[in-house]
Amino acid sequence: MEEALVARLRNDAGVAAVAGTYNNRPAIDVGERRSDKPESFPACFIDIVAPGRQYDQDGPSGLHLARIRFECFGRSFLQAKQLAVAITELVETPEEVDGIRFHRGAQLVLDRSMTPEDLGGGIRVFRRLRDMMIPYTPT
């Protein structure tokens, strides 16, 4: 699911319009921010906080309701916020990507701004955390 989510985010025009670039693609990754270079901001990495496998009386139902954390970074508060908003607006809509059906009904459950981080060399990075509950099923 992570690979499909990253592909979905990187291929969306709204997200790409505000994201920085890394290796000639939007700076959206799993588990880490890949670069501190100015052109790579704003950037986002995703983490699965809870896989959200759902069950009924017969066992696994096939539906997943994953809690996904989006850590958005920017050289300003506004950059980080704009990327977080673009990602949220995309994830709230249904779409099928690479064998994963993302359903309508994603919910924002955490939205928090973090204290700016000084990376040295005059680089300050602002961070916005957003956790979303994202319903999906493999197709």
ABEGO torsion letter per residue (X at the ends): XAAAAAAAAAABAAAAAABBBBGGBBBBBBGBBABABAAAOBBBBBBBABAGBBBBAAEBAGBBBBBBBBBBBBABAAAAAAAAAAAAAAAABBBBBGGBBBBBGBBBABBBBBBBBBAEGGBBBBBBBBBBBBBBBBX
